[in-house]
Amino acid sequence: MFRISLAQWSLHKALFAKELDHLDFPKAAKEAYGIDAVELVNAFFKDKAGDHAYLAEYRRRASDLGVKTLLIMCDGEGALGDADEAKRTTAVENHYKWADAAKLLGCHSIRVNAQSSGEKGEQERLAADGLARLTEYAARMDLNVIVENHGGWSSNGAWLAAVMRRVGHPRCGTLPDFGNFQNAEGGPYDRYQGTQDLMPFAKAVSAKSHEFDAAGNEVRSDYRRLMKIVLDAGYRGYVGVEYEGDKHSEGEGVKLTKGLLERVRTELV
């Protein structure tokens, strides 16, 4: 039905504190959590995108462990929907190095942000323009460009779905994150509706978690309901564990999220 991967952000505290080295992340995923597929975050190897020796060493370590690297989550490279044409072009081109790195690592996608400013409809047009241009570059390497609901209007499922329709490229899709839905003004946007909005375009799914009750259920998200939406859309790819809370340790949060996904998978068979 689906397989489980580990998003690197789940261990961001350990990585930022240098308690875990980026090169050892595949080992931690496999040996500590029994997960054999990972999703990287560029913040943890920000200056290594063009370092082919470093990337080759990472790939060797992952391969030796039988761990797949699925995608790189890319932040901090400029607004793909910048209203300034030159800045938008720079943002598009800033992402090229991450697409190149993703190809070298054997990924299927880079995850980007549909960041823009201004009136809602204009942001839709600008974000679609930047995404389309970046997608054309990535598509030449058989890579996808996927957008997470990750702030601003992108956290509104209907808006991001409209951007996807405007881009209209099979290599441009979404990465629905269970926990990141809201309106651009900061108000609520129903996470179940948002997941349903984005699943027709999904090429990855992020099972965001924050806190678990005594029964092992996530207190903010009904995983059974969410995963039924995911599966009813025909999705059969990886679902990423992404723990982001502070009520449990990072390791405990990863294990609780993985355990819940495994139970839901069994129940939904």
LUMKOL-991399 format. One record per residue (C-alpha): residue number from 1; residue in three letters; x, y, z. Coordinates in steps of 0.05 Angstrom, whole numbers, plus 5000, padded with zeros to 4 digits. Example, Ala and Ser with C-alpha at 12.3 -4.5 7.8 and 13.67 -1.06 7.14 Angstrom:
BEGIN
NUPA     k     r      u      v      w
NUPA     1   ALA   5246   4910   5156
NUPA     2   SER   5273   4979   5143
END
This chain:
BEGIN
NUPA     k     r      u      v      w
NUPA     1   MET   5000   5000   5000
NUPA     2   PHE   5056   5047   5018
NUPA     3   ARG   5127   5045   5045
NUPA     4   ILE   5156   5087   5100
NUPA     5   SER   5214   5136   5093
NUPA     6   LEU   5248   5183   5143
NUPA     7   ALA   5251   5258   5132
NUPA     8   GLN   5317   5286   5156
NUPA     9   TRP   5282   5344   5191
NUPA    10   SER   5258   5293   5243
NUPA    11   LEU   5329   5294   5271
NUPA    12   HIS   5344   5368   5260
NUPA    13   LYS   5363   5382   5332
NUPA    14   ALA   5415   5328   5332
NUPA    15   LEU   5441   5349   5264
NUPA    16   PHE   5446   5423   5281
NUPA    17   ALA   5480   5405   5347
NUPA    18   LYS   5530   5362   5308
NUPA    19   GLU   5509   5302   5350
NUPA    20   LEU   5494   5268   5283
NUPA    21   ASP   5534   5280   5220
NUPA    22   HIS   5497   5287   5154
NUPA    23   LEU   5538   5231   5123
NUPA    24   ASP   5515   5184   5179
NUPA    25   PHE   5441   5199   5170
NUPA    26   PRO   5427   5137   5126
NUPA    27   LYS   5460   5094   5180
NUPA    28   ALA   5416   5125   5234
NUPA    29   ALA   5354   5113   5192
NUPA    30   LYS   5370   5040   5179
NUPA    31   GLU   5401   5019   5245
NUPA    32   ALA   5363   5061   5296
NUPA    33   TYR   5294   5061   5263
NUPA    34   GLY   5293   5004   5212
NUPA    35   ILE   5278   5052   5155
NUPA    36   ASP   5311   5042   5087
NUPA    37   ALA   5291   5105   5050
NUPA    38   VAL   5306   5178   5068
NUPA    39   GLU   5289   5249   5049
NUPA    40   LEU   5345   5300   5056
NUPA    41   VAL   5344   5373   5075
NUPA    42   ASN   5394   5419   5041
NUPA    43   ALA   5407   5458   5105
NUPA    44   PHE   5449   5401   5131
NUPA    45   PHE   5498   5401   5072
NUPA    46   LYS   5486   5472   5047
NUPA    47   ASP   5557   5482   5020
NUPA    48   LYS   5563   5413   4988
NUPA    49   ALA   5515   5417   4930
NUPA    50   GLY   5573   5421   4880
NUPA    51   ASP   5621   5377   4919
NUPA    52   HIS   5619   5313   4878
NUPA    53   ALA   5668   5276   4923
NUPA    54   TYR   5625   5291   4984
NUPA    55   LEU   5561   5271   4949
NUPA    56   ALA   5593   5208   4923
NUPA    57   GLU   5615   5189   4994
NUPA    58   TYR   5544   5200   5019
NUPA    59   ARG   5516   5158   4962
NUPA    60   ARG   5567   5103   4977
NUPA    61   ARG   5548   5100   5050
NUPA    62   ALA   5474   5099   5035
NUPA    63   SER   5482   5046   4981
NUPA    64   ASP   5524   5001   5026
NUPA    65   LEU   5467   5002   5076
NUPA    66   GLY   5413   4990   5023
NUPA    67   VAL   5383   5058   5038
NUPA    68   LYS   5349   5097   4981
NUPA    69   THR   5353   5173   4979
NUPA    70   LEU   5286   5196   4952
NUPA    71   LEU   5290   5272   4949
NUPA    72   ILE   5324   5335   4973
NUPA    73   MET   5282   5388   5009
NUPA    74   CYS   5310   5455   4985
NUPA    75   ASP   5302   5519   5025
NUPA    76   GLY   5338   5586   5025
NUPA    77   GLU   5350   5593   4951
NUPA    78   GLY   5304   5652   4936
NUPA    79   ALA   5230   5660   4919
NUPA    80   LEU   5211   5621   4856
NUPA    81   GLY   5152   5668   4850
NUPA    82   ASP   5190   5733   4862
NUPA    83   ALA   5154   5793   4831
NUPA    84   ASP   5222   5818   4806
NUPA    85   GLU   5237   5782   4741
NUPA    86   ALA   5313   5781   4752
NUPA    87   LYS   5306   5756   4824
NUPA    88   ARG   5257   5702   4801
NUPA    89   THR   5307   5679   4749
NUPA    90   THR   5362   5678   4800
NUPA    91   ALA   5319   5636   4847
NUPA    92   VAL   5305   5587   4791
NUPA    93   GLU   5378   5581   4774
NUPA    94   ASN   5398   5575   4847
NUPA    95   HIS   5359   5510   4849
NUPA    96   TYR   5397   5479   4790
NUPA    97   LYS   5454   5456   4834
NUPA    98   TRP   5406   5418   4879
NUPA    99   ALA   5374   5384   4819
NUPA   100   ASP   5443   5364   4797
NUPA   101   ALA   5459   5338   4867
NUPA   102   ALA   5393   5300   4870
NUPA   103   LYS   5408   5266   4804
NUPA   104   LEU   5477   5245   4829
NUPA   105   LEU   5446   5217   4894
NUPA   106   GLY   5393   5177   4856
NUPA   107   CYS   5333   5219   4879
NUPA   108   HIS   5267   5223   4843
NUPA   109   SER   5253   5296   4863
NUPA   110   ILE   5274   5361   4893
NUPA   111   ARG   5224   5393   4941
NUPA   112   VAL   5218   5469   4933
NUPA   113   ASN   5175   5526   4958
NUPA   114   ALA   5123   5565   4919
NUPA   115   GLN   5142   5631   4952
NUPA   116   SER   5117   5697   4925
NUPA   117   SER   5086   5763   4946
NUPA   118   GLY   5029   5808   4926
NUPA   119   GLU   4957   5794   4907
NUPA   120   LYS   4934   5722   4910
NUPA   121   GLY   4922   5713   4836
NUPA   122   GLU   4987   5747   4817
NUPA   123   GLN   5025   5702   4866
NUPA   124   GLU   4994   5642   4831
NUPA   125   ARG   5018   5667   4763
NUPA   126   LEU   5088   5684   4788
NUPA   127   ALA   5098   5619   4826
NUPA   128   ALA   5075   5578   4767
NUPA   129   ASP   5124   5615   4722
NUPA   130   GLY   5184   5600   4766
NUPA   131   LEU   5163   5529   4778
NUPA   132   ALA   5152   5516   4704
NUPA   133   ARG   5221   5542   4687
NUPA   134   LEU   5255   5500   4741
NUPA   135   THR   5215   5439   4721
NUPA   136   GLU   5239   5444   4649
NUPA   137   TYR   5311   5440   4675
NUPA   138   ALA   5297   5382   4723
NUPA   139   ALA   5255   5343   4672
NUPA   140   ARG   5316   5337   4627
NUPA   141   MET   5346   5294   4683
NUPA   142   ASP   5282   5255   4694
NUPA   143   LEU   5273   5291   4761
NUPA   144   ASN   5209   5319   4791
NUPA   145   VAL   5200   5388   4822
NUPA   146   ILE   5151   5381   4879
NUPA   147   VAL   5121   5434   4923
NUPA   148   GLU   5103   5427   4997
NUPA   149   ASN   5049   5467   5031
NUPA   150   HIS   5101   5507   5068
NUPA   151   GLY   5081   5578   5085
NUPA   152   GLY   5044   5635   5053
NUPA   153   TRP   4992   5618   5001
NUPA   154   SER   5025   5550   4989
NUPA   155   SER   4995   5526   5055
NUPA   156   ASN   4926   5536   5024
NUPA   157   GLY   4910   5471   4988
NUPA   158   ALA   4864   5502   4937
NUPA   159   TRP   4914   5556   4918
NUPA   160   LEU   4972   5506   4909
NUPA   161   ALA   4928   5459   4869
NUPA   162   ALA   4912   5518   4823
NUPA   163   VAL   4987   5531   4814
NUPA   164   MET   4997   5458   4795
NUPA   165   ARG   4942   5463   4743
NUPA   166   ARG   4972   5526   4715
NUPA   167   VAL   5042   5495   4709
NUPA   168   GLY   5011   5433   4676
NUPA   169   HIS   5075   5393   4672
NUPA   170   PRO   5077   5319   4691
NUPA   171   ARG   5144   5330   4726
NUPA   172   CYS   5116   5384   4772
NUPA   173   GLY   5076   5359   4832
NUPA   174   THR   5063   5366   4906
NUPA   175   LEU   5087   5339   4972
NUPA   176   PRO   5026   5344   5018
NUPA   177   ASP   5048   5355   5091
NUPA   178   PHE   4995   5335   5142
NUPA   179   GLY   5013   5390   5190
NUPA   180   ASN   5027   5452   5149
NUPA   181   PHE   4959   5474   5124
NUPA   182   GLN   4934   5545   5138
NUPA   183   ASN   4908   5605   5101
NUPA   184   ALA   4957   5658   5078
NUPA   185   GLU   4931   5703   5133
NUPA   186   GLY   4951   5652   5185
NUPA   187   GLY   4881   5625   5197
NUPA   188   PRO   4862   5551   5195
NUPA   189   TYR   4856   5510   5131
NUPA   190   ASP   4827   5441   5141
NUPA   191   ARG   4884   5390   5136
NUPA   192   TYR   4837   5336   5109
NUPA   193   GLN   4811   5382   5054
NUPA   194   GLY   4882   5406   5040
NUPA   195   THR   4908   5335   5033
NUPA   196   GLN   4851   5319   4986
NUPA   197   ASP   4866   5383   4945
NUPA   198   LEU   4939   5363   4935
NUPA   199   MET   4937   5288   4927
NUPA   200   PRO   4920   5289   4852
NUPA   201   PHE   4989   5319   4842
NUPA   202   ALA   5027   5283   4897
NUPA   203   LYS   5094   5250   4884
NUPA   204   ALA   5112   5245   4958
NUPA   205   VAL   5074   5251   5025
NUPA   206   SER   5098   5278   5092
NUPA   207   ALA   5066   5248   5154
NUPA   208   LYS   5080   5308   5199
NUPA   209   SER   5074   5293   5273
NUPA   210   HIS   5080   5335   5337
NUPA   211   GLU   5051   5298   5397
NUPA   212   PHE   5022   5229   5413
NUPA   213   ASP   4973   5206   5466
NUPA   214   ALA   4979   5145   5510
NUPA   215   ALA   4949   5101   5456
NUPA   216   GLY   5002   5123   5406
NUPA   217   ASN   4956   5167   5364
NUPA   218   GLU   4977   5235   5338
NUPA   219   VAL   4937   5287   5376
NUPA   220   ARG   4929   5337   5319
NUPA   221   SER   4920   5292   5259
NUPA   222   ASP   4875   5232   5248
NUPA   223   TYR   4925   5189   5210
NUPA   224   ARG   4872   5138   5192
NUPA   225   ARG   4829   5190   5158
NUPA   226   LEU   4889   5223   5125
NUPA   227   MET   4919   5159   5099
NUPA   228   LYS   4852   5137   5071
NUPA   229   ILE   4851   5202   5031
NUPA   230   VAL   4922   5188   5008
NUPA   231   LEU   4906   5116   4986
NUPA   232   ASP   4839   5133   4956
NUPA   233   ALA   4876   5181   4910
NUPA   234   GLY   4914   5121   4883
NUPA   235   TYR   4980   5139   4915
NUPA   236   ARG   5026   5080   4928
NUPA   237   GLY   5093   5114   4940
NUPA   238   TYR   5133   5129   5003
NUPA   239   VAL   5103   5165   5063
NUPA   240   GLY   5155   5204   5102
NUPA   241   VAL   5161   5204   5178
NUPA   242   GLU   5171   5278   5197
NUPA   243   TYR   5169   5289   5272
NUPA   244   GLU   5172   5362   5291
NUPA   245   GLY   5148   5364   5363
NUPA   246   ASP   5179   5377   5431
NUPA   247   LYS   5136   5332   5475
NUPA   248   HIS   5178   5271   5458
NUPA   249   SER   5252   5264   5442
NUPA   250   GLU   5268   5263   5368
NUPA   251   GLY   5283   5188   5369
NUPA   252   GLU   5219   5173   5407
NUPA   253   GLY   5179   5217   5360
NUPA   254   VAL   5206   5181   5299
NUPA   255   LYS   5189   5113   5329
NUPA   256   LEU   5119   5135   5349
NUPA   257   THR   5104   5163   5280
NUPA   258   LYS   5131   5101   5245
NUPA   259   GLY   5092   5055   5292
NUPA   260   LEU   5027   5093   5279
NUPA   261   LEU   5037   5090   5203
NUPA   262   GLU   5050   5015   5208
NUPA   263   ARG   4986   5004   5248
NUPA   264   VAL   4945   5045   5200
NUPA   265   ARG   4974   5008   5141
NUPA   266   THR   4953   4942   5172
NUPA   267   GLU   4884   4967   5189
NUPA   268   LEU   4871   4994   5119
NUPA   269   VAL   4890   4930   5082
END
